[in-house]
Amino acid sequence: MDTMKGMPDKGGAKPAGATSASAVGTVEAIDAQNRKIKLKHEPIAAFGWPSMSMEMTAAPSVDLAKVKPGSKVNFTLSKGANDTYTVDALSVQ
Ligand SMILES: [Cu+2]
């Protein structure tokens, strides 16, 4: 499997190359028209990320009307092609 050379093949802890993760964050901005949400999230170990502010795309199932700037939320994030990230689920704490 030469094409998989760069991939870790050990079992055990979630690798940094995880494709989805659950996280906690605070909403900073919402662009409902373009399905974008900017979140200041806490560290996400599954992706090897420190805490940061970043804009993500909200999946069609996510109700952006439920959140506003300042809302503290639990959310799940999935990694797509080209390092794009989508919020698949989101709930206000
Ligand atoms: Cu981030």
PDB file of the backbone (N, CA, C, O) and the ligand in Angstrom, with CONECT records:
HET     CU  A 101       1
ATOM      1  N   MET A   1       0.846  -1.209   0.000  1.00  0.00           N
ATOM      2  CA  MET A   1       0.000   0.000   0.000  1.00  0.00           C
ATOM      3  C   MET A   1       0.880   1.258   0.000  1.00  0.00           C
ATOM      4  O   MET A   1       0.862   2.033   0.956  1.00  0.00           O
ATOM      5  N   ASP A   2       1.633   1.448  -1.057  1.00  0.00           N
ATOM      6  CA  ASP A   2       2.526   2.598  -1.105  1.00  0.00           C
ATOM      7  C   ASP A   2       1.789   3.925  -1.015  1.00  0.00           C
ATOM      8  O   ASP A   2       2.314   4.896  -0.470  1.00  0.00           O
ATOM      9  N   THR A   3       0.581   3.969  -1.544  1.00  0.00           N
ATOM     10  CA  THR A   3      -0.156   5.233  -1.531  1.00  0.00           C
ATOM     11  C   THR A   3      -0.538   5.641  -0.116  1.00  0.00           C
ATOM     12  O   THR A   3      -0.872   6.801   0.124  1.00  0.00           O
ATOM     13  N   MET A   4      -0.491   4.701   0.823  1.00  0.00           N
ATOM     14  CA  MET A   4      -0.873   5.013   2.197  1.00  0.00           C
ATOM     15  C   MET A   4       0.347   5.266   3.077  1.00  0.00           C
ATOM     16  O   MET A   4       0.238   5.303   4.302  1.00  0.00           O
ATOM     17  N   LYS A   5       1.492   5.436   2.456  1.00  0.00           N
ATOM     18  CA  LYS A   5       2.753   5.548   3.183  1.00  0.00           C
ATOM     19  C   LYS A   5       2.714   6.601   4.290  1.00  0.00           C
ATOM     20  O   LYS A   5       3.254   6.394   5.377  1.00  0.00           O
ATOM     21  N   GLY A   6       2.077   7.717   4.003  1.00  0.00           N
ATOM     22  CA  GLY A   6       2.072   8.802   4.971  1.00  0.00           C
ATOM     23  C   GLY A   6       1.082   8.628   6.098  1.00  0.00           C
ATOM     24  O   GLY A   6       1.057   9.426   7.035  1.00  0.00           O
ATOM     25  N   MET A   7       0.255   7.581   6.017  1.00  0.00           N
ATOM     26  CA  MET A   7      -0.793   7.433   7.018  1.00  0.00           C
ATOM     27  C   MET A   7      -0.305   6.591   8.191  1.00  0.00           C
ATOM     28  O   MET A   7       0.336   5.558   7.993  1.00  0.00           O
ATOM     29  N   PRO A   8      -0.603   7.026   9.401  1.00  0.00           N
ATOM     30  CA  PRO A   8      -0.237   6.189  10.548  1.00  0.00           C
ATOM     31  C   PRO A   8      -1.081   4.920  10.516  1.00  0.00           C
ATOM     32  O   PRO A   8      -2.276   4.976  10.226  1.00  0.00           O
ATOM     33  N   ASP A   9      -0.468   3.782  10.813  1.00  0.00           N
ATOM     34  CA  ASP A   9      -1.248   2.546  10.779  1.00  0.00           C
ATOM     35  C   ASP A   9      -1.329   1.878  12.140  1.00  0.00           C
ATOM     36  O   ASP A   9      -1.719   0.716  12.251  1.00  0.00           O
ATOM     37  N   LYS A  10      -0.960   2.620  13.173  1.00  0.00           N
ATOM     38  CA  LYS A  10      -1.058   2.070  14.517  1.00  0.00           C
ATOM     39  C   LYS A  10      -2.461   2.276  15.069  1.00  0.00           C
ATOM     40  O   LYS A  10      -3.115   3.279  14.784  1.00  0.00           O
ATOM     41  N   GLY A  11      -2.902   1.330  15.845  1.00  0.00           N
ATOM     42  CA  GLY A  11      -4.190   1.483  16.503  1.00  0.00           C
ATOM     43  C   GLY A  11      -4.039   2.387  17.697  1.00  0.00           C
ATOM     44  O   GLY A  11      -2.995   3.009  17.892  1.00  0.00           O
ATOM     45  N   GLY A  12      -5.078   2.459  18.492  1.00  0.00           N
ATOM     46  CA  GLY A  12      -4.964   3.234  19.718  1.00  0.00           C
ATOM     47  C   GLY A  12      -5.604   4.587  19.631  1.00  0.00           C
ATOM     48  O   GLY A  12      -6.700   4.727  19.090  1.00  0.00           O
ATOM     49  N   ALA A  13      -4.929   5.594  20.160  1.00  0.00           N
ATOM     50  CA  ALA A  13      -5.518   6.919  20.277  1.00  0.00           C
ATOM     51  C   ALA A  13      -5.892   7.480  18.913  1.00  0.00           C
ATOM     52  O   ALA A  13      -5.313   7.124  17.887  1.00  0.00           O
ATOM     53  N   LYS A  14      -6.869   8.359  18.938  1.00  0.00           N
ATOM     54  CA  LYS A  14      -7.313   9.002  17.706  1.00  0.00           C
ATOM     55  C   LYS A  14      -6.137   9.721  17.054  1.00  0.00           C
ATOM     56  O   LYS A  14      -5.479  10.526  17.713  1.00  0.00           O
ATOM     57  N   PRO A  15      -5.857   9.461  15.803  1.00  0.00           N
ATOM     58  CA  PRO A  15      -4.727  10.127  15.160  1.00  0.00           C
ATOM     59  C   PRO A  15      -5.044  11.588  14.865  1.00  0.00           C
ATOM     60  O   PRO A  15      -6.208  11.985  14.825  1.00  0.00           O
ATOM     61  N   ALA A  16      -4.001  12.381  14.659  1.00  0.00           N
ATOM     62  CA  ALA A  16      -4.203  13.783  14.329  1.00  0.00           C
ATOM     63  C   ALA A  16      -4.908  13.925  12.990  1.00  0.00           C
ATOM     64  O   ALA A  16      -5.429  14.997  12.681  1.00  0.00           O
ATOM     65  N   GLY A  17      -4.936  12.862  12.189  1.00  0.00           N
ATOM     66  CA  GLY A  17      -5.592  12.915  10.892  1.00  0.00           C
ATOM     67  C   GLY A  17      -7.062  12.572  10.935  1.00  0.00           C
ATOM     68  O   GLY A  17      -7.636  12.192   9.914  1.00  0.00           O
ATOM     69  N   ALA A  18      -7.690  12.698  12.105  1.00  0.00           N
ATOM     70  CA  ALA A  18      -9.119  12.406  12.228  1.00  0.00           C
ATOM     71  C   ALA A  18      -9.906  13.274  11.251  1.00  0.00           C
ATOM     72  O   ALA A  18      -9.483  14.381  10.917  1.00  0.00           O
ATOM     73  N   THR A  19     -11.046  12.771  10.798  1.00  0.00           N
ATOM     74  CA  THR A  19     -11.852  13.533   9.853  1.00  0.00           C
ATOM     75  C   THR A  19     -13.064  14.172  10.510  1.00  0.00           C
ATOM     76  O   THR A  19     -13.775  14.948   9.873  1.00  0.00           O
ATOM     77  N   SER A  20     -13.310  13.855  11.785  1.00  0.00           N
ATOM     78  CA  SER A  20     -14.379  14.563  12.474  1.00  0.00           C
ATOM     79  C   SER A  20     -14.031  14.689  13.947  1.00  0.00           C
ATOM     80  O   SER A  20     -13.229  13.924  14.482  1.00  0.00           O
ATOM     81  N   ALA A  21     -14.648  15.664  14.588  1.00  0.00           N
ATOM     82  CA  ALA A  21     -14.354  15.912  15.983  1.00  0.00           C
ATOM     83  C   ALA A  21     -15.507  16.649  16.635  1.00  0.00           C
ATOM     84  O   ALA A  21     -16.267  17.349  15.965  1.00  0.00           O
ATOM     85  N   SER A  22     -15.633  16.491  17.931  1.00  0.00           N
ATOM     86  CA  SER A  22     -16.587  17.264  18.708  1.00  0.00           C
ATOM     87  C   SER A  22     -15.828  18.347  19.438  1.00  0.00           C
ATOM     88  O   SER A  22     -14.694  18.134  19.866  1.00  0.00           O
ATOM     89  N   ALA A  23     -16.438  19.502  19.583  1.00  0.00           N
ATOM     90  CA  ALA A  23     -15.727  20.607  20.205  1.00  0.00           C
ATOM     91  C   ALA A  23     -16.699  21.572  20.868  1.00  0.00           C
ATOM     92  O   ALA A  23     -17.917  21.470  20.719  1.00  0.00           O
ATOM     93  N   VAL A  24     -16.117  22.508  21.601  1.00  0.00           N
ATOM     94  CA  VAL A  24     -16.866  23.531  22.303  1.00  0.00           C
ATOM     95  C   VAL A  24     -16.349  24.874  21.829  1.00  0.00           C
ATOM     96  O   VAL A  24     -15.147  25.045  21.621  1.00  0.00           O
ATOM     97  N   GLY A  25     -17.243  25.818  21.658  1.00  0.00           N
ATOM     98  CA  GLY A  25     -16.785  27.128  21.222  1.00  0.00           C
ATOM     99  C   GLY A  25     -17.813  28.208  21.468  1.00  0.00           C
ATOM    100  O   GLY A  25     -18.929  27.940  21.913  1.00  0.00           O
ATOM    101  N   THR A  26     -17.419  29.428  21.173  1.00  0.00           N
ATOM    102  CA  THR A  26     -18.309  30.573  21.295  1.00  0.00           C
ATOM    103  C   THR A  26     -18.511  31.187  19.911  1.00  0.00           C
ATOM    104  O   THR A  26     -17.554  31.410  19.168  1.00  0.00           O
ATOM    105  N   VAL A  27     -19.757  31.453  19.585  1.00  0.00           N
ATOM    106  CA  VAL A  27     -20.070  32.035  18.280  1.00  0.00           C
ATOM    107  C   VAL A  27     -19.587  33.484  18.240  1.00  0.00           C
ATOM    108  O   VAL A  27     -19.867  34.262  19.152  1.00  0.00           O
ATOM    109  N   GLU A  28     -18.875  33.834  17.200  1.00  0.00           N
ATOM    110  CA  GLU A  28     -18.414  35.218  17.036  1.00  0.00           C
ATOM    111  C   GLU A  28     -19.183  35.951  15.955  1.00  0.00           C
ATOM    112  O   GLU A  28     -19.420  37.153  16.067  1.00  0.00           O
ATOM    113  N   ALA A  29     -19.571  35.245  14.917  1.00  0.00           N
ATOM    114  CA  ALA A  29     -20.320  35.878  13.827  1.00  0.00           C
ATOM    115  C   ALA A  29     -21.072  34.817  13.052  1.00  0.00           C
ATOM    116  O   ALA A  29     -20.667  33.656  12.992  1.00  0.00           O
ATOM    117  N   ILE A  30     -22.180  35.242  12.458  1.00  0.00           N
ATOM    118  CA  ILE A  30     -23.013  34.333  11.658  1.00  0.00           C
ATOM    119  C   ILE A  30     -23.345  35.024  10.349  1.00  0.00           C
ATOM    120  O   ILE A  30     -23.723  36.195  10.322  1.00  0.00           O
ATOM    121  N   ASP A  31     -23.197  34.282   9.275  1.00  0.00           N
ATOM    122  CA  ASP A  31     -23.613  34.757   7.963  1.00  0.00           C
ATOM    123  C   ASP A  31     -24.584  33.706   7.428  1.00  0.00           C
ATOM    124  O   ASP A  31     -24.201  32.796   6.692  1.00  0.00           O
ATOM    125  N   ALA A  32     -25.859  33.857   7.822  1.00  0.00           N
ATOM    126  CA  ALA A  32     -26.847  32.825   7.506  1.00  0.00           C
ATOM    127  C   ALA A  32     -27.049  32.684   6.003  1.00  0.00           C
ATOM    128  O   ALA A  32     -27.268  31.580   5.503  1.00  0.00           O
ATOM    129  N   GLN A  33     -26.978  33.774   5.298  1.00  0.00           N
ATOM    130  CA  GLN A  33     -27.201  33.741   3.852  1.00  0.00           C
ATOM    131  C   GLN A  33     -26.176  32.851   3.152  1.00  0.00           C
ATOM    132  O   GLN A  33     -26.506  32.126   2.214  1.00  0.00           O
ATOM    133  N   ASN A  34     -24.946  32.915   3.612  1.00  0.00           N
ATOM    134  CA  ASN A  34     -23.881  32.112   2.994  1.00  0.00           C
ATOM    135  C   ASN A  34     -23.541  30.863   3.797  1.00  0.00           C
ATOM    136  O   ASN A  34     -22.568  30.172   3.492  1.00  0.00           O
ATOM    137  N   ARG A  35     -24.356  30.564   4.845  1.00  0.00           N
ATOM    138  CA  ARG A  35     -24.162  29.366   5.658  1.00  0.00           C
ATOM    139  C   ARG A  35     -22.771  29.326   6.293  1.00  0.00           C
ATOM    140  O   ARG A  35     -22.138  28.273   6.361  1.00  0.00           O
ATOM    141  N   LYS A  36     -22.311  30.481   6.753  1.00  0.00           N
ATOM    142  CA  LYS A  36     -21.006  30.542   7.401  1.00  0.00           C
ATOM    143  C   LYS A  36     -21.195  30.893   8.869  1.00  0.00           C
ATOM    144  O   LYS A  36     -22.072  31.676   9.234  1.00  0.00           O
ATOM    145  N   ILE A  37     -20.355  30.297   9.694  1.00  0.00           N
ATOM    146  CA  ILE A  37     -20.371  30.623  11.111  1.00  0.00           C
ATOM    147  C   ILE A  37     -18.932  30.750  11.583  1.00  0.00           C
ATOM    148  O   ILE A  37     -18.085  29.907  11.290  1.00  0.00           O
ATOM    149  N   LYS A  38     -18.680  31.816  12.314  1.00  0.00           N
ATOM    150  CA  LYS A  38     -17.337  32.010  12.855  1.00  0.00           C
ATOM    151  C   LYS A  38     -17.373  31.667  14.329  1.00  0.00           C
ATOM    152  O   LYS A  38     -18.161  32.221  15.096  1.00  0.00           O
ATOM    153  N   LEU A  39     -16.514  30.752  14.708  1.00  0.00           N
ATOM    154  CA  LEU A  39     -16.484  30.260  16.078  1.00  0.00           C
ATOM    155  C   LEU A  39     -15.097  30.422  16.658  1.00  0.00           C
ATOM    156  O   LEU A  39     -14.088  30.196  15.991  1.00  0.00           O
ATOM    157  N   LYS A  40     -15.075  30.822  17.928  1.00  0.00           N
ATOM    158  CA  LYS A  40     -13.814  30.748  18.677  1.00  0.00           C
ATOM    159  C   LYS A  40     -13.895  29.431  19.432  1.00  0.00           C
ATOM    160  O   LYS A  40     -14.625  29.316  20.417  1.00  0.00           O
ATOM    161  N   HIS A  41     -13.146  28.440  18.969  1.00  0.00           N
ATOM    162  CA  HIS A  41     -13.279  27.118  19.571  1.00  0.00           C
ATOM    163  C   HIS A  41     -12.135  26.807  20.532  1.00  0.00           C
ATOM    164  O   HIS A  41     -11.038  27.357  20.435  1.00  0.00           O
ATOM    165  N   GLU A  42     -12.432  25.916  21.447  1.00  0.00           N
ATOM    166  CA  GLU A  42     -11.418  25.425  22.368  1.00  0.00           C
ATOM    167  C   GLU A  42     -10.509  24.449  21.609  1.00  0.00           C
ATOM    168  O   GLU A  42     -10.837  24.059  20.489  1.00  0.00           O
ATOM    169  N   PRO A  43      -9.385  24.051  22.192  1.00  0.00           N
ATOM    170  CA  PRO A  43      -8.490  23.138  21.469  1.00  0.00           C
ATOM    171  C   PRO A  43      -9.220  21.880  21.002  1.00  0.00           C
ATOM    172  O   PRO A  43     -10.061  21.339  21.720  1.00  0.00           O
ATOM    173  N   ILE A  44      -8.893  21.424  19.804  1.00  0.00           N
ATOM    174  CA  ILE A  44      -9.492  20.218  19.234  1.00  0.00           C
ATOM    175  C   ILE A  44      -8.364  19.216  19.011  1.00  0.00           C
ATOM    176  O   ILE A  44      -7.662  19.255  18.000  1.00  0.00           O
ATOM    177  N   ALA A  45      -8.212  18.320  19.983  1.00  0.00           N
ATOM    178  CA  ALA A  45      -7.079  17.385  19.962  1.00  0.00           C
ATOM    179  C   ALA A  45      -7.118  16.482  18.732  1.00  0.00           C
ATOM    180  O   ALA A  45      -6.074  16.141  18.176  1.00  0.00           O
ATOM    181  N   ALA A  46      -8.324  16.094  18.306  1.00  0.00           N
ATOM    182  CA  ALA A  46      -8.432  15.158  17.179  1.00  0.00           C
ATOM    183  C   ALA A  46      -7.816  15.739  15.903  1.00  0.00           C
ATOM    184  O   ALA A  46      -7.338  15.003  15.040  1.00  0.00           O
ATOM    185  N   PHE A  47      -7.836  17.062  15.802  1.00  0.00           N
ATOM    186  CA  PHE A  47      -7.243  17.703  14.624  1.00  0.00           C
ATOM    187  C   PHE A  47      -5.864  18.296  14.933  1.00  0.00           C
ATOM    188  O   PHE A  47      -5.198  18.820  14.040  1.00  0.00           O
ATOM    189  N   GLY A  48      -5.443  18.213  16.189  1.00  0.00           N
ATOM    190  CA  GLY A  48      -4.175  18.809  16.576  1.00  0.00           C
ATOM    191  C   GLY A  48      -4.219  20.329  16.565  1.00  0.00           C
ATOM    192  O   GLY A  48      -3.213  20.983  16.291  1.00  0.00           O
ATOM    193  N   TRP A  49      -5.401  20.895  16.867  1.00  0.00           N
ATOM    194  CA  TRP A  49      -5.566  22.347  16.815  1.00  0.00           C
ATOM    195  C   TRP A  49      -5.522  22.973  18.196  1.00  0.00           C
ATOM    196  O   TRP A  49      -6.062  22.407  19.146  1.00  0.00           O
ATOM    197  N   PRO A  50      -4.896  24.118  18.323  1.00  0.00           N
ATOM    198  CA  PRO A  50      -5.045  24.913  19.545  1.00  0.00           C
ATOM    199  C   PRO A  50      -6.385  25.639  19.476  1.00  0.00           C
ATOM    200  O   PRO A  50      -7.124  25.489  18.504  1.00  0.00           O
ATOM    201  N   SER A  51      -6.694  26.414  20.494  1.00  0.00           N
ATOM    202  CA  SER A  51      -7.919  27.200  20.404  1.00  0.00           C
ATOM    203  C   SER A  51      -7.682  28.322  19.396  1.00  0.00           C
ATOM    204  O   SER A  51      -6.575  28.849  19.286  1.00  0.00           O
ATOM    205  N   MET A  52      -8.729  28.676  18.668  1.00  0.00           N
ATOM    206  CA  MET A  52      -8.595  29.720  17.645  1.00  0.00           C
ATOM    207  C   MET A  52      -9.970  30.191  17.202  1.00  0.00           C
ATOM    208  O   MET A  52     -10.992  29.569  17.494  1.00  0.00           O
ATOM    209  N   SER A  53      -9.963  31.298  16.496  1.00  0.00           N
ATOM    210  CA  SER A  53     -11.177  31.779  15.839  1.00  0.00           C
ATOM    211  C   SER A  53     -11.102  31.364  14.389  1.00  0.00           C
ATOM    212  O   SER A  53     -10.071  31.544  13.740  1.00  0.00           O
ATOM    213  N   MET A  54     -12.173  30.816  13.881  1.00  0.00           N
ATOM    214  CA  MET A  54     -12.173  30.441  12.469  1.00  0.00           C
ATOM    215  C   MET A  54     -13.587  30.391  11.916  1.00  0.00           C
ATOM    216  O   MET A  54     -14.558  30.165  12.639  1.00  0.00           O
ATOM    217  N   GLU A  55     -13.669  30.609  10.616  1.00  0.00           N
ATOM    218  CA  GLU A  55     -14.968  30.548   9.958  1.00  0.00           C
ATOM    219  C   GLU A  55     -15.148  29.154   9.370  1.00  0.00           C
ATOM    220  O   GLU A  55     -14.225  28.590   8.783  1.00  0.00           O
ATOM    221  N   MET A  56     -16.344  28.613   9.538  1.00  0.00           N
ATOM    222  CA  MET A  56     -16.660  27.286   9.006  1.00  0.00           C
ATOM    223  C   MET A  56     -17.978  27.370   8.257  1.00  0.00           C
ATOM    224  O   MET A  56     -18.757  28.308   8.422  1.00  0.00           O
ATOM    225  N   THR A  57     -18.200  26.361   7.430  1.00  0.00           N
ATOM    226  CA  THR A  57     -19.473  26.255   6.725  1.00  0.00           C
ATOM    227  C   THR A  57     -20.438  25.451   7.590  1.00  0.00           C
ATOM    228  O   THR A  57     -20.049  24.447   8.187  1.00  0.00           O
ATOM    229  N   ALA A  58     -21.683  25.883   7.658  1.00  0.00           N
ATOM    230  CA  ALA A  58     -22.692  25.146   8.413  1.00  0.00           C
ATOM    231  C   ALA A  58     -23.449  24.216   7.471  1.00  0.00           C
ATOM    232  O   ALA A  58     -23.902  24.640   6.408  1.00  0.00           O
ATOM    233  N   ALA A  59     -23.586  22.949   7.861  1.00  0.00           N
ATOM    234  CA  ALA A  59     -24.345  21.978   7.075  1.00  0.00           C
ATOM    235  C   ALA A  59     -25.806  22.431   7.000  1.00  0.00           C
ATOM    236  O   ALA A  59     -26.272  23.165   7.872  1.00  0.00           O
ATOM    237  N   PRO A  60     -26.529  21.998   5.963  1.00  0.00           N
ATOM    238  CA  PRO A  60     -27.934  22.414   5.807  1.00  0.00           C
ATOM    239  C   PRO A  60     -28.804  22.081   7.020  1.00  0.00           C
ATOM    240  O   PRO A  60     -29.794  22.764   7.284  1.00  0.00           O
ATOM    241  N   SER A  61     -28.433  21.030   7.756  1.00  0.00           N
ATOM    242  CA  SER A  61     -29.239  20.616   8.906  1.00  0.00           C
ATOM    243  C   SER A  61     -29.028  21.513  10.125  1.00  0.00           C
ATOM    244  O   SER A  61     -29.788  21.429  11.090  1.00  0.00           O
ATOM    245  N   VAL A  62     -28.027  22.351  10.095  1.00  0.00           N
ATOM    246  CA  VAL A  62     -27.754  23.213  11.247  1.00  0.00           C
ATOM    247  C   VAL A  62     -28.634  24.454  11.179  1.00  0.00           C
ATOM    248  O   VAL A  62     -28.642  25.174  10.181  1.00  0.00           O
ATOM    249  N   ASP A  63     -29.375  24.690  12.259  1.00  0.00           N
ATOM    250  CA  ASP A  63     -30.280  25.840  12.314  1.00  0.00           C
ATOM    251  C   ASP A  63     -29.535  27.060  12.863  1.00  0.00           C
ATOM    252  O   ASP A  63     -29.372  27.214  14.074  1.00  0.00           O
ATOM    253  N   LEU A  64     -29.099  27.901  11.966  1.00  0.00           N
ATOM    254  CA  LEU A  64     -28.316  29.070  12.395  1.00  0.00           C
ATOM    255  C   LEU A  64     -29.171  30.107  13.111  1.00  0.00           C
ATOM    256  O   LEU A  64     -28.640  31.005  13.765  1.00  0.00           O
ATOM    257  N   ALA A  65     -30.492  29.988  12.991  1.00  0.00           N
ATOM    258  CA  ALA A  65     -31.378  30.933  13.688  1.00  0.00           C
ATOM    259  C   ALA A  65     -31.332  30.726  15.201  1.00  0.00           C
ATOM    260  O   ALA A  65     -31.741  31.604  15.961  1.00  0.00           O
ATOM    261  N   LYS A  66     -30.838  29.570  15.638  1.00  0.00           N
ATOM    262  CA  LYS A  66     -30.819  29.266  17.070  1.00  0.00           C
ATOM    263  C   LYS A  66     -29.645  29.903  17.791  1.00  0.00           C
ATOM    264  O   LYS A  66     -29.617  29.947  19.021  1.00  0.00           O
ATOM    265  N   VAL A  67     -28.683  30.393  17.036  1.00  0.00           N
ATOM    266  CA  VAL A  67     -27.493  30.929  17.676  1.00  0.00           C
ATOM    267  C   VAL A  67     -27.309  32.402  17.336  1.00  0.00           C
ATOM    268  O   VAL A  67     -27.831  32.905  16.341  1.00  0.00           O
ATOM    269  N   LYS A  68     -26.557  33.071  18.187  1.00  0.00           N
ATOM    270  CA  LYS A  68     -26.229  34.467  17.930  1.00  0.00           C
ATOM    271  C   LYS A  68     -24.824  34.711  18.473  1.00  0.00           C
ATOM    272  O   LYS A  68     -24.309  33.907  19.249  1.00  0.00           O
ATOM    273  N   PRO A  69     -24.210  35.809  18.069  1.00  0.00           N
ATOM    274  CA  PRO A  69     -22.874  36.083  18.600  1.00  0.00           C
ATOM    275  C   PRO A  69     -22.884  36.040  20.126  1.00  0.00           C
ATOM    276  O   PRO A  69     -23.753  36.633  20.765  1.00  0.00           O
ATOM    277  N   GLY A  70     -21.928  35.343  20.696  1.00  0.00           N
ATOM    278  CA  GLY A  70     -21.858  35.184  22.136  1.00  0.00           C
ATOM    279  C   GLY A  70     -22.411  33.864  22.631  1.00  0.00           C
ATOM    280  O   GLY A  70     -22.157  33.476  23.772  1.00  0.00           O
ATOM    281  N   SER A  71     -23.179  33.153  21.775  1.00  0.00           N
ATOM    282  CA  SER A  71     -23.707  31.846  22.182  1.00  0.00           C
ATOM    283  C   SER A  71     -22.557  30.873  22.396  1.00  0.00           C
ATOM    284  O   SER A  71     -21.641  30.788  21.578  1.00  0.00           O
ATOM    285  N   LYS A  72     -22.616  30.134  23.513  1.00  0.00           N
ATOM    286  CA  LYS A  72     -21.628  29.080  23.736  1.00  0.00           C
ATOM    287  C   LYS A  72     -22.243  27.769  23.239  1.00  0.00           C
ATOM    288  O   LYS A  72     -23.355  27.409  23.625  1.00  0.00           O
ATOM    289  N   VAL A  73     -21.524  27.079  22.399  1.00  0.00           N
ATOM    290  CA  VAL A  73     -22.109  25.924  21.713  1.00  0.00           C
ATOM    291  C   VAL A  73     -21.209  24.691  21.787  1.00  0.00           C
ATOM    292  O   VAL A  73     -19.987  24.783  21.910  1.00  0.00           O
ATOM    293  N   ASN A  74     -21.870  23.532  21.707  1.00  0.00           N
ATOM    294  CA  ASN A  74     -21.189  22.267  21.433  1.00  0.00           C
ATOM    295  C   ASN A  74     -21.425  22.003  19.956  1.00  0.00           C
ATOM    296  O   ASN A  74     -22.533  22.199  19.457  1.00  0.00           O
ATOM    297  N   PHE A  75     -20.398  21.561  19.262  1.00  0.00           N
ATOM    298  CA  PHE A  75     -20.603  21.298  17.848  1.00  0.00           C
ATOM    299  C   PHE A  75     -19.729  20.141  17.381  1.00  0.00           C
ATOM    300  O   PHE A  75     -18.731  19.793  18.013  1.00  0.00           O
ATOM    301  N   THR A  76     -20.127  19.566  16.275  1.00  0.00           N
ATOM    302  CA  THR A  76     -19.273  18.568  15.630  1.00  0.00           C
ATOM    303  C   THR A  76     -18.866  19.109  14.271  1.00  0.00           C
ATOM    304  O   THR A  76     -19.626  19.783  13.576  1.00  0.00           O
ATOM    305  N   LEU A  77     -17.654  18.786  13.935  1.00  0.00           N
ATOM    306  CA  LEU A  77     -16.999  19.360  12.775  1.00  0.00           C
ATOM    307  C   LEU A  77     -16.460  18.208  11.940  1.00  0.00           C
ATOM    308  O   LEU A  77     -15.908  17.252  12.484  1.00  0.00           O
ATOM    309  N   SER A  78     -16.614  18.292  10.637  1.00  0.00           N
ATOM    310  CA  SER A  78     -15.978  17.277   9.795  1.00  0.00           C
ATOM    311  C   SER A  78     -15.090  17.948   8.765  1.00  0.00           C
ATOM    312  O   SER A  78     -15.355  19.055   8.295  1.00  0.00           O
ATOM    313  N   LYS A  79     -14.033  17.237   8.437  1.00  0.00           N
ATOM    314  CA  LYS A  79     -13.050  17.747   7.499  1.00  0.00           C
ATOM    315  C   LYS A  79     -13.368  17.210   6.113  1.00  0.00           C
ATOM    316  O   LYS A  79     -13.533  16.005   5.925  1.00  0.00           O
ATOM    317  N   GLY A  80     -13.452  18.102   5.159  1.00  0.00           N
ATOM    318  CA  GLY A  80     -13.713  17.679   3.790  1.00  0.00           C
ATOM    319  C   GLY A  80     -12.476  17.840   2.922  1.00  0.00           C
ATOM    320  O   GLY A  80     -11.362  17.979   3.427  1.00  0.00           O
ATOM    321  N   ALA A  81     -12.684  17.821   1.614  1.00  0.00           N
ATOM    322  CA  ALA A  81     -11.571  17.973   0.684  1.00  0.00           C
ATOM    323  C   ALA A  81     -10.981  19.373   0.814  1.00  0.00           C
ATOM    324  O   ALA A  81     -11.665  20.306   1.235  1.00  0.00           O
ATOM    325  N   ASN A  82      -9.738  19.510   0.458  1.00  0.00           N
ATOM    326  CA  ASN A  82      -9.064  20.819   0.418  1.00  0.00           C
ATOM    327  C   ASN A  82      -9.085  21.543   1.759  1.00  0.00           C
ATOM    328  O   ASN A  82      -9.151  22.771   1.812  1.00  0.00           O
ATOM    329  N   ASP A  83      -9.028  20.762   2.853  1.00  0.00           N
ATOM    330  CA  ASP A  83      -9.004  21.368   4.179  1.00  0.00           C
ATOM    331  C   ASP A  83     -10.175  22.291   4.441  1.00  0.00           C
ATOM    332  O   ASP A  83     -10.020  23.324   5.092  1.00  0.00           O
ATOM    333  N   THR A  84     -11.339  21.931   3.943  1.00  0.00           N
ATOM    334  CA  THR A  84     -12.540  22.683   4.289  1.00  0.00           C
ATOM    335  C   THR A  84     -13.190  21.984   5.475  1.00  0.00           C
ATOM    336  O   THR A  84     -13.112  20.763   5.608  1.00  0.00           O
ATOM    337  N   TYR A  85     -13.824  22.762   6.326  1.00  0.00           N
ATOM    338  CA  TYR A  85     -14.436  22.211   7.522  1.00  0.00           C
ATOM    339  C   TYR A  85     -15.905  22.580   7.569  1.00  0.00           C
ATOM    340  O   TYR A  85     -16.289  23.719   7.303  1.00  0.00           O
ATOM    341  N   THR A  86     -16.728  21.583   7.917  1.00  0.00           N
ATOM    342  CA  THR A  86     -18.165  21.788   7.965  1.00  0.00           C
ATOM    343  C   THR A  86     -18.680  21.482   9.360  1.00  0.00           C
ATOM    344  O   THR A  86     -18.329  20.460   9.950  1.00  0.00           O
ATOM    345  N   VAL A  87     -19.509  22.368   9.885  1.00  0.00           N
ATOM    346  CA  VAL A  87     -20.190  22.111  11.146  1.00  0.00           C
ATOM    347  C   VAL A  87     -21.408  21.240  10.823  1.00  0.00           C
ATOM    348  O   VAL A  87     -22.333  21.679  10.140  1.00  0.00           O
ATOM    349  N   ASP A  88     -21.393  20.004  11.322  1.00  0.00           N
ATOM    350  CA  ASP A  88     -22.468  19.056  11.023  1.00  0.00           C
ATOM    351  C   ASP A  88     -23.598  19.132  12.024  1.00  0.00           C
ATOM    352  O   ASP A  88     -24.746  18.840  11.687  1.00  0.00           O
ATOM    353  N   ALA A  89     -23.296  19.513  13.227  1.00  0.00           N
ATOM    354  CA  ALA A  89     -24.318  19.599  14.272  1.00  0.00           C
ATOM    355  C   ALA A  89     -23.864  20.656  15.262  1.00  0.00           C
ATOM    356  O   ALA A  89     -22.672  20.873  15.476  1.00  0.00           O
ATOM    357  N   LEU A  90     -24.855  21.308  15.861  1.00  0.00           N
ATOM    358  CA  LEU A  90     -24.516  22.395  16.763  1.00  0.00           C
ATOM    359  C   LEU A  90     -25.649  22.546  17.773  1.00  0.00           C
ATOM    360  O   LEU A  90     -26.821  22.552  17.396  1.00  0.00           O
ATOM    361  N   SER A  91     -25.307  22.668  19.047  1.00  0.00           N
ATOM    362  CA  SER A  91     -26.340  22.929  20.043  1.00  0.00           C
ATOM    363  C   SER A  91     -25.846  23.950  21.040  1.00  0.00           C
ATOM    364  O   SER A  91     -24.684  23.941  21.445  1.00  0.00           O
ATOM    365  N   VAL A  92     -26.749  24.829  21.430  1.00  0.00           N
ATOM    366  CA  VAL A  92     -26.415  25.875  22.384  1.00  0.00           C
ATOM    367  C   VAL A  92     -26.333  25.249  23.767  1.00  0.00           C
ATOM    368  O   VAL A  92     -27.194  24.456  24.149  1.00  0.00           O
ATOM    369  N   GLN A  93     -25.292  25.608  24.517  1.00  0.00           N
ATOM    370  CA  GLN A  93     -25.124  25.047  25.868  1.00  0.00           C
ATOM    371  C   GLN A  93     -26.145  25.627  26.825  1.00  0.00           C
ATOM    372  O   GLN A  93     -26.156  25.274  28.004  1.00  0.00           O
TER     373      GLN A  93
HETATM  374 CU    CU A 101      -9.807  26.043  14.264  1.00  0.00          CU2+
END
